[in-house]
Amino acid sequence: MTCPYLSYHESADGASFDEARAYCEAAERFVQPMRADICNDRFELDHETDCEIYAEHADPGDHESDGDHGEDDS
């Protein structure tokens, strides 16, 4: 699944690009292609666990429970 904060823009600030560029809506900036690889979950990367920008902006309710992680709530 692709990061919900990732989009691609073909222009910005009146300039056009030859190829669409990766833009992070959470960070409000264009990101490098290597960062976009994380956003697109390429190369066995996962934006939910490997991206500090996503982790900082994600709503905890967006994640499905993975079961008990050994934490004691008492």
Buried (B, 14 or more C-beta within 10 A) or exposed (E): EEBBBBBEEEEEEEEEEEEEBBBBEBBEEBBEEEBBBBBBBEEEBEBEEBBEBBEEBBEEEEEEEEEEEEEEEE
